[in-house]
């Protein structure tokens, strides 16, 4: 068991705003193990960004005890499932052998963690068995889709596609990695992880079952696996994760603080720039207006001057004209 202390900052990429996430988690208050109350988080910001770009931060409101998924197998003692489990989840769970719900949960746990009798070779064999089962699944139809068409990963891969992807990885492994001693290799299929987390939640909320006092599981940061996880064709750095059930009161959601600080600075800078630009524009306008006024004044002055020069000639009387003629003749006679 591992304890995540209060006020620990965790990361997740999700496009929905924090308010919508909180409202979604509050749905079905009487059913604590529904998938709407589950959350996968990362201690590493860069790993969280492997799943998208809309980064959110989540702070723990209290100390949270989590089961070490790569440690000993969780001791399931489940008697009854919830309403959400009936149907698609129940039929997918039937792929993990006969027996009661606890036996199937143990088998699912061992397959996804490479624990118990599940080494890499057995995990690969089981992947191929699942593939052959869902190849002919005409009777397993839910919401208009067969089990093989059911979306099982955050990047919208179908059950069939993700199983085929892992089979290819397994077939390319050498004899050493397929040896009997290679165990504890995490194999992550989001849809199956949800079912496993629900089984753990049902056990922890059952009145009769032996509880471990946990609120989910954790895979240590930096944990590597031969079963590399790919999201949109890009390999995820490691298998480290925290998976919480019934977590609406365990964490608080917020935007990434550093991103907010940058935005605030940019906004202030922009406002200053805008103000400077506005001031410059006003000054330019004032200068242009003054220049125009000056030009207008000069033009007006020149017009008046021209008018003054022309006015005496226009207003000359006959006697005046005769005088002007005689004067011009007089002036011409003075020239050498």
C-alpha positions in Angstrom: 0.0 0.0 0.0 1.1 3.5 -0.8 -0.1 6.8 0.7 -0.4 10.0 -1.4 -0.1 12.9 1.0 -2.6 15.8 1.2 -1.9 18.7 -1.2 -0.1 16.6 -3.7 -0.3 18.0 -7.2 -1.3 15.6 -9.9 -1.9 16.0 -13.7 -4.4 15.0 -16.3 -5.2 16.1 -19.8 -8.9 16.6 -20.4 -10.7 19.1 -22.6 -13.7 19.6 -20.2 -13.6 22.5 -17.7 -13.2 21.7 -14.0 -16.8 22.7 -13.3 -18.1 20.1 -15.8 -15.9 17.4 -14.4 -17.2 18.1 -10.9 -20.8 18.0 -12.1 -20.2 14.8 -14.0 -18.8 13.1 -10.9 -21.8 14.1 -8.8 -24.2 12.1 -11.1 -25.6 8.8 -9.6 -24.7 9.7 -6.0 -26.0 6.3 -4.7 -23.5 4.4 -7.0 -20.0 5.0 -5.7 -18.4 2.5 -8.2 -19.6 4.0 -11.4 -17.0 4.9 -14.0 -18.1 8.6 -13.9 -16.4 8.8 -10.5 -13.1 7.3 -11.6 -10.1 9.3 -12.6 -6.6 8.4 -14.0 -3.9 10.8 -12.9 -0.2 11.2 -13.3 2.5 12.5 -11.0 4.5 13.5 -14.1 3.2 16.5 -16.2 5.0 15.3 -19.3 3.4 11.8 -19.1 0.0 13.4 -18.7 0.6 15.5 -21.9 1.0 12.2 -23.8 -2.8 12.0 -23.8 -3.6 15.5 -25.0 -2.8 19.2 -24.6 -5.6 20.5 -22.3 -3.7 20.1 -19.0 -5.5 20.2 -15.7 -4.0 20.0 -12.2 -5.7 18.1 -9.3 -4.8 18.6 -5.7 -5.5 15.9 -3.1 -7.8 17.1 -0.3 -6.5 14.5 2.2 -4.1 11.6 2.4 -5.1 8.8 0.0 -4.1 5.2 0.4 -3.6 3.3 -2.8 -2.9 -0.4 -3.7 0.4 -1.0 -5.4 -0.8 -2.6 -8.6 2.6 -4.2 -9.4 2.8 -5.7 -5.9 0.8 -8.8 -4.6 -2.5 -9.6 -6.2 -5.5 -7.8 -4.6 -7.6 -10.2 -2.6 -11.1 -10.0 -4.2 -14.2 -11.2 -2.3 -17.0 -9.8 -4.5 -20.5 -11.1 -4.3 -22.6 -8.7 -6.4 -21.9 -6.2 -9.2 -23.6 -2.9 -9.7 -26.2 -1.8 -12.3 -23.5 -0.4 -14.7 -21.6 -3.7 -14.8 -24.6 -5.7 -16.1 -24.4 -6.1 -19.9 -21.3 -5.0 -21.8 -18.8 -5.2 -18.9 -20.3 -8.5 -17.6 -19.9 -10.1 -21.0 -16.4 -8.8 -21.5 -15.6 -10.2 -18.0 -16.7 -13.6 -19.2 -13.6 -13.8 -21.4 -11.6 -14.2 -18.2 -12.8 -17.7 -17.5 -15.6 -19.5 -15.6 -16.3 -19.1 -11.9 -17.7 -16.3 -9.7 -16.9 -12.6 -10.0 -13.9 -12.8 -7.6 -12.2 -15.5 -9.7 -12.7 -13.5 -12.9 -11.4 -10.4 -11.2 -8.3 -12.2 -10.0 -7.7 -13.5 -13.6 -8.2 -10.0 -15.0 -5.8 -8.5 -12.4 -3.1 -11.1 -13.2 -3.4 -10.6 -17.0 -3.1 -6.8 -16.8 -0.1 -6.9 -14.3 1.8 -10.0 -15.3 1.5 -11.3 -11.8 0.7 -14.7 -10.4 1.1 -17.3 -13.1 1.0 -14.7 -15.9 4.4 -14.3 -17.4 4.8 -12.4 -20.8 4.4 -15.6 -22.8 1.1 -16.4 -21.0 -0.1 -12.8 -21.5 0.6 -13.1 -25.2 -1.3 -16.4 -25.4 -4.3 -14.9 -23.6 -4.3 -11.9 -26.0 -4.6 -14.4 -28.9 -7.3 -16.3 -27.1 -9.3 -13.0 -26.6 -8.8 -12.1 -30.3 -10.2 -15.4 -31.5 -13.2 -15.1 -29.1 -14.1 -11.6 -30.3 -13.6 -12.5 -34.0 -17.0 -14.2 -33.9 -19.0 -12.0 -31.6 -22.3 -11.4 -33.5 -24.3 -12.2 -30.3 -22.3 -9.6 -28.2 -23.9 -6.4 -29.4 -24.2 -3.3 -27.2 -25.3 0.1 -28.3 -25.2 -1.0 -31.9 -21.6 -2.3 -31.7 -20.1 -5.8 -31.2 -17.5 -6.4 -28.4 -14.7 -6.2 -31.0 -15.9 -2.8 -32.1 -16.2 -1.4 -28.5 -14.0 1.6 -28.0 -11.4 0.7 -25.3 -8.8 3.4 -25.3 -8.6 7.3 -24.9 -7.6 7.6 -28.5 -10.7 5.7 -29.7 -9.1 2.3 -30.6 -11.6 -0.6 -30.8 -11.1 -3.7 -28.6 -10.1 -5.7 -31.6 -7.5 -3.1 -32.8 -5.8 -2.7 -29.4 -5.6 -6.5 -28.9 -4.0 -6.9 -32.4 -1.6 -4.1 -31.6 -0.4 -5.9 -28.4 -0.2 -9.3 -30.3 2.1 -7.7 -32.8 4.3 -6.3 -30.0 4.4 -9.8 -28.4 5.2 -11.6 -31.6 8.2 -9.3 -32.1 9.7 -10.1 -28.7 12.7 -12.3 -28.7 12.9 -15.7 -26.9 14.6 -14.1 -23.8 11.6 -11.7 -23.1 9.2 -14.6 -23.7 10.9 -16.7 -21.2 9.2 -18.1 -18.0 11.0 -15.6 -15.7 9.8 -12.4 -17.3 6.8 -11.3 -15.1 5.3 -8.2 -13.6 4.9 -6.6 -17.1 2.0 -4.0 -17.0 -0.4 -4.4 -20.0 -2.8 -1.4 -20.1 -6.1 -1.5 -21.9 -8.2 1.4 -20.6 -11.6 -0.4 -21.0 -10.3 -3.4 -19.0 -8.6 -1.1 -16.5 -12.0 0.5 -15.8 -13.6 -2.9 -15.1 -10.7 -3.9 -12.8 -11.0 -0.6 -10.9 -14.7 -1.2 -10.5 -14.0 -4.7 -9.1 -11.7 -3.1 -6.5 -14.3 -0.5 -5.6 -17.1 -3.1 -5.3 -14.8 -5.0 -2.9 -14.0 -1.9 -0.8 -17.6 -0.8 -0.5 -19.0 -4.3 0.2 -20.3 -4.7 3.8 -19.1 -8.3 4.1 -15.9 -8.4 2.0 -12.5 -7.9 3.7 -11.4 -4.3 2.9 -7.9 -3.1 2.3 -8.8 0.6 3.0 -7.7 1.8 -0.4 -9.3 4.3 -2.9 -7.7 2.9 -6.0 -4.3 1.8 -7.2 -0.9 3.2 -8.2 1.8 2.1 -10.6 5.2 3.6 -9.6 6.4 6.5 -11.7 9.0 5.4 -14.3 7.8 1.8 -14.4 8.7 0.2 -17.8 7.1 -2.7 -19.6 7.6 -4.8 -22.7 4.0 -3.9 -23.5 4.6 -0.4 -24.6 1.5 1.9 -24.6 0.9 4.0 -27.7 -1.5 7.0 -27.9 -2.1 8.4 -31.4 0.9 6.5 -32.6 3.3 8.0 -30.0 4.8 5.8 -27.3 4.0 6.9 -23.7 7.2 7.4 -21.6 6.3 4.9 -18.8 3.5 3.0 -17.1 3.3 5.2 -13.9 -0.2 6.2 -13.0 -2.7 6.7 -10.2 -6.3 5.3 -10.6 -8.9 6.6 -8.2 -12.5 5.4 -7.7 -15.3 7.4 -5.9 -12.9 10.4 -5.9 -15.3 13.3 -6.2 -14.5 14.3 -2.5 -10.8 13.3 -2.7 -9.4 15.8 -5.1 -10.0 19.4 -6.4 -9.5 20.4 -10.0 -7.8 23.5 -11.3 -6.0 24.9 -14.3 -2.2 24.7 -14.5 -1.0 27.7 -12.5 2.1 28.4 -14.5 0.0 28.7 -17.7 -2.3 31.2 -15.9 0.7 33.4 -14.8 1.9 33.5 -18.4 -1.5 34.4 -19.7 -1.8 37.3 -17.1 1.6 38.6 -18.1 0.8 38.5 -21.7 -2.5 40.2 -21.2 -0.9 43.0 -19.2 1.8 43.4 -21.9 -0.8 43.5 -24.6 -2.8 46.2 -22.7 0.4 48.3 -22.4 1.2 47.8 -26.0 -2.4 48.7 -27.0 -2.2 51.8 -24.8 1.2 52.8 -26.3 -0.2 52.2 -29.8 -3.3 54.3 -29.0 -1.1 57.1 -27.6 1.1 57.0 -30.7 -1.9 57.1 -33.0 -3.4 60.0 -31.1 -0.1 61.9 -31.3 0.2 61.2 -35.0 -3.4 62.3 -35.5 -2.7 65.6 -33.6 0.4 66.2 -35.6 -1.4 65.5 -38.8 -4.3 67.8 -37.8 -1.8 70.6 -36.8 0.1 70.2 -40.1 -3.2 70.2 -42.1 -4.3 73.4 -40.2 -0.9 75.0 -41.0 -1.1 74.0 -44.6 -4.7 75.3 -44.7 -3.6 78.6 -43.2 -0.7 78.9 -45.7 -3.0 78.1 -48.6 -5.5 80.6 -47.4 -2.9 83.2 -46.9 -1.5 82.7 -50.4 -5.0 83.0 -51.9 -5.6 86.2 -50.0 -2.3 87.5 -51.3 -3.2 86.6 -54.9 -6.5 88.3 -54.5 -4.9 91.4 -53.1 -2.5 91.5 -56.1 -5.3 91.1 -58.6 -7.8 93.4 -56.9 -6.2 96.8 -57.8 -6.1 95.8 -61.5 -9.7 94.7 -61.5 -10.9 97.8 -59.8 -9.0 100.3 -61.9 -11.2 103.0 -63.5 -10.6 104.4 -67.0 -8.6 107.3 -65.5 -6.6 104.9 -63.4 -5.8 102.7 -66.4 -4.6 105.7 -68.3 -2.3 106.7 -65.4 -0.9 103.1 -65.1 -0.1 103.1 -68.9 1.7 106.4 -68.7 3.7 105.2 -65.6 4.8 102.0 -67.3 5.9 104.0 -70.4 7.8 106.3 -68.0 9.5 103.4 -66.3 10.5 101.8 -69.6 12.1 105.0 -70.8 14.3 104.9 -67.7 15.8 101.5 -68.5 19.3 101.5 -70.2 
